[in-house]
């Protein structure tokens, strides 16, 4: 869920005043000055001078127009923190009406004449005040309505922090606990990637294998040329199954990976395999079908036998109809034809598939994901060239009502599971960084 304009979801929620000051950044300072004028000319001039135009033939949002609409919706902004990261600059700002937002300035290639490739605006979280304990910070976020979920933060030099805040079931008043189950969304793509690497290690699969080799009857003939490597790197050209046919069909009847196929497999490719890159849930669904064909097991049995059980992930599964004891309910402010944003939280049940897939949708606990992260690092799941070896990897999954984030560094791991809308968990991982 990316916010382009008009999202003032948390503007009325109070939070303690922050002592964190923004670090100087000339580009961000110029952006804030232009944004706060509220004039299309100033905002347009900033975008023209600092943001790369979209390539010819590529549809992209009108950045200046989107920022103008956002300015009209939230008023002026004041930076609270600015993070300089290798690929982006992240500004956490507070708006005139009290809301918190995160503005991501994605860096342009060094040879480009502009500073940024694009500007993406999301809901934000208040920065963690200097000297405040993590537990108190999480409690304050929960009390203000910014976060509900579970956090594990572990490093080699200290006992792990495990904290649970907020409600797993608001109607019943049930609190989140360390054992609460959450939909981890696209974190499940890590399970699929691990399964593919296991089968490559055994010599059953090769990165150069094509879809056509393993799925000769795949509906899109052009897609059969895409390789496993291209599917893993989202360069296959295959699109998404979360489309109008899916939401207006009967996703609650889904029980197998094959049940997802009619929603996307016959669609034209977005591009010739290997020529571009695009986020692809459909591509990871196809990887799951290849795992089934190559292993002789259905996907759900394979990941249980070869990933969950060896890693000790006893609470992780792909439940049918999402029926599980001790699971949280997801709560969203964004479901209404999947695009209309509202201020009240309500259960996120519309459009949920009857079972998750190789593209995501497993239910797990923060503790089980911690075990998974340890297994990735110690070589008990994959070894050699495919074993995780740092220096750091960040993974996230999200859908209305759910957000999960996993950050693995050398010697430290942070896991955040939330039963509210993205990007709550992703933002919190960054805010908890030292």
Phi and psi in degrees as a GROMACS rama.xvg file:
@    title "Ramachandran Plot"
@    xaxis  label "Phi"
@    yaxis  label "Psi"
@TYPE xy
-109.58  132.821  UNK-2
-92.0841  122.583  UNK-3
-100.844  -43.299  UNK-4
-161.997  163.404  UNK-5
73.2013  9.4753  UNK-6
-96.3836  107.206  UNK-7
-123.908  51.7859  UNK-8
-66.6143  -40.3709  UNK-9
-111.389  16.9266  UNK-10
-64.6615  -25.8797  UNK-11
-91.3084  -3.56416  UNK-12
-86.2654  129.238  UNK-13
-83.014  156.207  UNK-14
-152.91  149.2  UNK-15
-57.7936  144.81  UNK-16
-57.095  144.387  UNK-17
-100.173  144.955  UNK-18
-99.7456  -1.36166  UNK-19
-75.5119  129.941  UNK-20
-105.909  154.59  UNK-21
-77.664  139.714  UNK-22
-76.3394  147.785  UNK-23
-68.2894  137.317  UNK-24
-153.802  118.339  UNK-25
-63.3414  -42.8526  UNK-26
-63.5027  -42.3811  UNK-27
-67.0594  -41.6959  UNK-28
-60.0859  -41.1179  UNK-29
-66.5381  -37.9813  UNK-30
-61.8226  -47.7448  UNK-31
-60.3024  -42.4244  UNK-32
-62.2669  -44.1915  UNK-33
-67.0156  -44.1106  UNK-34
-60.7827  -43.759  UNK-35
-71.5063  -18.1112  UNK-36
-63.7486  -32.0398  UNK-37
75.1628  5.99827  UNK-38
-98.2653  135.338  UNK-39
-56.111  -34.425  UNK-40
-64.4574  -45.6798  UNK-41
-68.4479  -43.4645  UNK-42
-65.4977  -43.3441  UNK-43
-62.9037  -38.7501  UNK-44
-65.7419  -39.1306  UNK-45
-63.3301  -48.2247  UNK-46
-60.7166  -42.703  UNK-47
-61.5218  -37.4197  UNK-48
-83.5646  -26.4574  UNK-49
-116.859  -17.4776  UNK-50
-116.199  129.921  UNK-51
-59.8467  134.791  UNK-52
-68.7743  153.508  UNK-53
-65.0876  144.08  UNK-54
-59.2005  152.442  UNK-55
-58.0185  133.836  UNK-56
85.7549  -4.80516  UNK-57
-102.29  123.254  UNK-58
-74.8075  132.41  UNK-59
-149.964  150.374  UNK-60
-60.6186  148.585  UNK-61
-75.5389  102.416  UNK-62
-58.9473  -46.4099  UNK-63
-62.7426  -43.9384  UNK-64
-64.8348  -41.2483  UNK-65
-62.4988  -41.733  UNK-66
-67.6484  -36.3951  UNK-67
-62.1704  -42.0573  UNK-68
-68.1837  -37.6651  UNK-69
-63.7936  -43.1639  UNK-70
-59.6063  -41.4779  UNK-71
-64.5037  -32.3024  UNK-72
-79.9331  -37.8372  UNK-73
-114.455  -9.95609  UNK-74
81.7055  -159.044  UNK-75
-73.2889  163.355  UNK-76
-128.85  152.588  UNK-77
-127.968  121.376  UNK-78
-64.3944  137.218  UNK-79
-109.276  -28.5153  UNK-80
-159.275  144.572  UNK-81
-130.778  124.678  UNK-82
-109.636  128.322  UNK-83
-95.4475  106.886  UNK-84
-111.605  162.236  UNK-85
-56.4437  -39.4193  UNK-86
-108.111  -3.72916  UNK-87
-161.685  162.691  UNK-88
-112.596  129.93  UNK-89
-115.112  120.589  UNK-90
-110.383  121.049  UNK-91
-93.4618  123.526  UNK-92
-128.058  154.85  UNK-93
-112.543  135.635  UNK-94
-90.1868  168.117  UNK-95
-57.7476  -32.495  UNK-96
-92.2451  9.80586  UNK-97
96.3393  -2.9568  UNK-98
-80.7542  157.355  UNK-99
-109.491  136.312  UNK-100
-137.702  154.828  UNK-101
-120.709  122.156  UNK-102
-109.153  117.576  UNK-103
-99.138  115.761  UNK-104
-98.2975  98.7837  UNK-105
-78.2258  122.41  UNK-106
-66.1189  141.612  UNK-107
-81.8244  160.885  UNK-108
-54.7605  149.1  UNK-109
-57.7499  -32.8807  UNK-110
-79.4125  -8.24906  UNK-111
-74.0497  150.313  UNK-112
-79.2051  -4.8078  UNK-113
-111.602  157.99  UNK-114
-75.4766  -35.7075  UNK-115
-128.317  146.16  UNK-116
-79.4723  -34.5173  UNK-117
-166.25  166.647  UNK-118
-123.815  124.757  UNK-119
-122.039  130.208  UNK-120
-113.32  129.681  UNK-121
-126.934  168.659  UNK-122
-61.6469  148.163  UNK-123
-121.403  179.544  UNK-124
-124.573  147.667  UNK-125
-59.0516  138.909  UNK-126
-63.4594  155.728  UNK-127
-74.5565  120.229  UNK-128
-61.8874  142.254  UNK-129
-58.7075  130.568  UNK-130
87.9441  -11.1655  UNK-131
-80.0776  140.968  UNK-132
-69.3439  152.24  UNK-133
-62.3584  -40.3478  UNK-134
-60.6579  -43.8539  UNK-135
-66.7106  -39.2251  UNK-136
-60.4179  -46.3727  UNK-137
-63.9401  -39.8403  UNK-138
-62.8356  -41.499  UNK-139
-65.317  -41.8279  UNK-140
-61.379  -42.7258  UNK-141
-64.843  -44.3799  UNK-142
-61.4413  -31.9686  UNK-143
-87.712  -3.70367  UNK-144
87.8833  11.136  UNK-145
-87.9247  -21.9471  UNK-146
-150.146  143.945  UNK-147
-147.318  119.735  UNK-148
161.644  -155.268  UNK-149
-131.187  141.639  UNK-150
-127.351  134.348  UNK-151
-122.156  126.265  UNK-152
-127.818  115.934  UNK-153
-130.17  139.687  UNK-154
-137.53  164.02  UNK-155
-67.8362  -20.4372  UNK-156
-106.044  8.83264  UNK-157
-154.265  154.473  UNK-158
-64.1084  145.906  UNK-159
-66.9971  144.196  UNK-160
-89.4463  127.953  UNK-161
-124.827  118.476  UNK-162
-136.639  137.315  UNK-163
-127.745  130.233  UNK-164
-138.023  159.203  UNK-165
84.4254  -175.881  UNK-166
-109.23  131.517  UNK-167
-76.6279  -33.9415  UNK-168
-138.172  106.958  UNK-169
-70.4819  -38.8611  UNK-170
-65.4975  -38.1442  UNK-171
-91.3059  -7.23226  UNK-172
70.1026  27.1249  UNK-173
-86.5974  127.167  UNK-174
-79.0495  149.469  UNK-175
-66.6761  143.684  UNK-176
-132.567  174.853  UNK-177
-61.9989  -22.3748  UNK-178
-98.3208  5.32016  UNK-179
-68.1082  138.72  UNK-180
-92.3795  136.051  UNK-181
-126.23  149.932  UNK-182
-71.9963  119.19  UNK-183
-96.4034  7.25809  UNK-184
54.5628  -134.016  UNK-185
-74.2841  -1.2759  UNK-186
-54.6614  -28.4858  UNK-187
-60.4996  -21.5804  UNK-188
-62.5183  -26.2845  UNK-189
-66.4036  -35.572  UNK-190
-64.728  -42.2316  UNK-191
-65.6721  -44.0029  UNK-192
-61.1141  -42.5098  UNK-193
-61.5528  -42.7864  UNK-194
-62.5138  -42.1346  UNK-195
-61.3406  -45.7261  UNK-196
-64.0177  -35.8276  UNK-197
-61.2744  -43.3686  UNK-198
-72.0222  -28.1453  UNK-199
-69.1498  -43.4515  UNK-200
-57.9142  -35.8952  UNK-201
-79.4151  -6.51437  UNK-202
82.562  6.32287  UNK-203
-76.3809  -40.7632  UNK-204
-115.448  160.847  UNK-205
-135.289  146.686  UNK-206
-58.8721  -27.2584  UNK-207
-83.3984  -6.18508  UNK-208
-59.9128  142.156  UNK-209
-98.1862  163.747  UNK-210
-57.2688  -42.5342  UNK-211
-61.0745  -30.2101  UNK-212
-64.6261  -42.0882  UNK-213
-97.9339  -26.5664  UNK-214
-128.753  70.6081  UNK-215
-62.2226  -20.1452  UNK-216
-100.37  15.7918  UNK-217
-54.4705  131.88  UNK-218
-56.2121  -39.0782  UNK-219
-90.3817  111.581  UNK-220
-62.0778  -40.8164  UNK-221
-63.7116  -34.6205  UNK-222
-68.1254  -21.0687  UNK-223
-63.0609  -18.3233  UNK-224
-81.4456  -14.1492  UNK-225
-66.8345  141.229  UNK-226
-96.4297  166.352  UNK-227
-58.9804  -41.3867  UNK-228
-59.3891  -42.1644  UNK-229
-68.7795  -35.3058  UNK-230
-64.7385  -43.4141  UNK-231
-64.1307  -37.1658  UNK-232
-94.72  8.18202  UNK-233
59.0145  43.0008  UNK-234
-119.095  24.7135  UNK-235
-86.3273  -21.946  UNK-236
88.8265  -7.59119  UNK-237
-74.9475  139.407  UNK-238
-94.1843  -137.767  UNK-239
-118.069  148.399  UNK-240
-92.933  -10.2747  UNK-241
-81.2146  83.2529  UNK-242
-136.595  177.526  UNK-243
-55.9942  -36.1678  UNK-244
-62.6128  -37.6986  UNK-245
-66.1333  -52.1258  UNK-246
-70.2631  -26.8686  UNK-247
-97.2596  1.58435  UNK-248
-89.4163  -138.874  UNK-249
-130.508  67.4104  UNK-250
-62.1143  -22.3418  UNK-251
-67.7221  -13.935  UNK-252
-87.4981  -4.95501  UNK-253
-65.1974  131.164  UNK-254
-128.698  -24.36  UNK-255
-132.722  166.628  UNK-256
-61.2426  -37.6865  UNK-257
-60.673  -27.629  UNK-258
-65.2318  -21.1228  UNK-259
-81.7293  -23.5119  UNK-260
-55.8154  -44.7063  UNK-261
-61.6309  -17.4671  UNK-262
-79.0468  -13.3283  UNK-263
-152.023  -25.3119  UNK-264
-65.332  -26.2973  UNK-265
-90.2703  -2.97678  UNK-266
-67.5643  150.065  UNK-267
-62.2057  149.125  UNK-268
-68.8184  148.555  UNK-269
-72.7854  -26.2355  UNK-270
-164.158  164.512  UNK-271
-64.74  135.624  UNK-272
-51.0701  131.781  UNK-273
89.6079  -6.06507  UNK-274
-96.8168  -11.7108  UNK-275
-158.018  -171.255  UNK-276
-142.162  139.485  UNK-277
-157.517  136.721  UNK-278
-55.7551  133.462  UNK-279
-141.047  97.3332  UNK-280
-66.9862  -37.5297  UNK-281
-60.8317  -39.2809  UNK-282
-61.0797  -39.0036  UNK-283
-75.2704  -26.5094  UNK-284
-63.7279  -42.2939  UNK-285
-63.7822  -39.533  UNK-286
-57.9983  -39.4158  UNK-287
-62.8781  -39.9187  UNK-288
-64.2245  -37.8053  UNK-289
-66.1498  -40.8522  UNK-290
-58.0887  -43.6503  UNK-291
-61.8705  -44.735  UNK-292
-67.6614  -41.7923  UNK-293
-74.6374  -33.1835  UNK-294
-93.4165  -21.9386  UNK-295
80.0068  5.99507  UNK-296
-116.897  154.612  UNK-297
-69.4596  155.383  UNK-298
-55.032  -45.6622  UNK-299
-63.3017  -39.0384  UNK-300
-69.2013  -38.9855  UNK-301
-62.0153  -50.4471  UNK-302
-67.9817  -29.5576  UNK-303
-67.1411  -47.2137  UNK-304
-72.8029  -33.3365  UNK-305
-110.574  -10.102  UNK-306
-126.891  -59.1425  UNK-307
-64.0516  -50.5788  UNK-308
-64.9233  -48.2545  UNK-309
-61.6596  -31.003  UNK-310
-85.2172  -4.9752  UNK-311
77.4354  24.1135  UNK-312
-87.8536  72.9449  UNK-313
-73.9425  -14.3346  UNK-314
-105.263  0.872853  UNK-315
-95.1372  134.85  UNK-316
-162.873  173.759  UNK-317
-115.575  81.1304  UNK-318
-69.6324  145.553  UNK-319
-75.7543  131.72  UNK-320
59.2806  17.114  UNK-321
55.8629  29.6784  UNK-322
-87.1647  112.971  UNK-323
-149.806  142.75  UNK-324
-73.1372  151.08  UNK-325
65.2325  23.2057  UNK-326
-95.0496  147.571  UNK-327
-77.449  158.082  UNK-328
-98.04  139.831  UNK-329
-81.5462  142.407  UNK-330
-126.708  135.336  UNK-331
-130.703  153.434  UNK-332
-108.656  7.11694  UNK-333
-120.888  -1.30253  UNK-334
-86.2492  114.943  UNK-335
-171.286  97.0199  UNK-336
58.138  24.8974  UNK-337
66.6644  3.51761  UNK-338
-133.462  -22.2258  UNK-339
-85.8595  124.808  UNK-340
-94.1865  138.7  UNK-341
-127.688  161.871  UNK-342
-89.3671  -22.5237  UNK-343
-87.3546  144.174  UNK-344
-79.9084  138.919  UNK-345
-147.682  157.903  UNK-346
-57.0441  136.631  UNK-347
-95.6935  86.7352  UNK-348
-117.849  -19.6378  UNK-349
-66.3183  129.919  UNK-350
79.3451  8.32726  UNK-351
-73.8128  132.826  UNK-352
-70.2104  155.985  UNK-353
-67.5008  -18.393  UNK-354
-158.28  146.077  UNK-355
-69.8352  -175.099  UNK-356
-145.742  -175.079  UNK-357
-69.8577  -7.61091  UNK-358
-92.2841  -10.8843  UNK-359
144.157  177.344  UNK-360
104.253  13.5645  UNK-361
-72.423  157.704  UNK-362
-107.579  133.43  UNK-363
-151.56  171.906  UNK-364
-108.108  163.008  UNK-365
-61.4859  -36.6343  UNK-366
-64.5899  -41.4771  UNK-367
-66.2578  -39.4895  UNK-368
-66.0028  -32.1549  UNK-369
-64.7493  -42.1876  UNK-370
-61.291  -40.1906  UNK-371
-62.2239  -44.317  UNK-372
-62.1406  -37.8831  UNK-373
-67.0021  -40.3428  UNK-374
-66.5253  -35.0406  UNK-375
-62.6393  -37.9549  UNK-376
-82.5913  -29.6858  UNK-377
-93.0593  0.508174  UNK-378
83.3235  12.2786  UNK-379
-79.9584  -13.192  UNK-380
-105.962  -47.7843  UNK-381
-136.929  148.702  UNK-382
-124.037  177.905  UNK-383
61.551  -134.898  UNK-384
-66.6216  -19.717  UNK-385
-99.9044  -0.0502913  UNK-386
-73.5744  141.264  UNK-387
-61.767  131.386  UNK-388
-139.122  24.6633  UNK-389
73.9705  -166.911  UNK-390
-76.2839  -10.924  UNK-391
178.852  144.752  UNK-392
-142.22  136.208  UNK-393
-118.879  129.277  UNK-394
-129.565  145.662  UNK-395
-147.081  154.469  UNK-396
-143.327  142.617  UNK-397
-159.053  149.541  UNK-398
-155.466  160.3  UNK-399
-49.8789  122.046  UNK-400
96.173  -9.2729  UNK-401
-142.433  143.952  UNK-402
-153.46  134.758  UNK-403
-134.55  143.101  UNK-404
-142.637  139.171  UNK-405
-133.698  120.33  UNK-406
-120.65  114.802  UNK-407
-111.511  119.378  UNK-408
-120.207  166.6  UNK-409
-62.2  113.171  UNK-410
86.3784  -0.124626  UNK-411
-151.39  151.186  UNK-412
-142.451  134.621  UNK-413
-125.329  129.864  UNK-414
-126.464  130.637  UNK-415
-131.351  123.766  UNK-416
-117.785  130.948  UNK-417
-130.294  142.947  UNK-418
-107.243  40.9814  UNK-419
-136.775  174.539  UNK-420
-59.0912  150.784  UNK-421
-60.3056  153.499  UNK-422
-103.875  40.3118  UNK-423
-55.5515  -48.4002  UNK-424
-68.812  -41.7286  UNK-425
-63.4158  -43.7576  UNK-426
-62.6764  -40.6511  UNK-427
-66.2871  -39.0065  UNK-428
-55.8864  -45.8758  UNK-429
-67.0589  -39.0721  UNK-430
-68.0054  -22.3083  UNK-431
-88.797  -5.67282  UNK-432
-66.8498  142.265  UNK-433
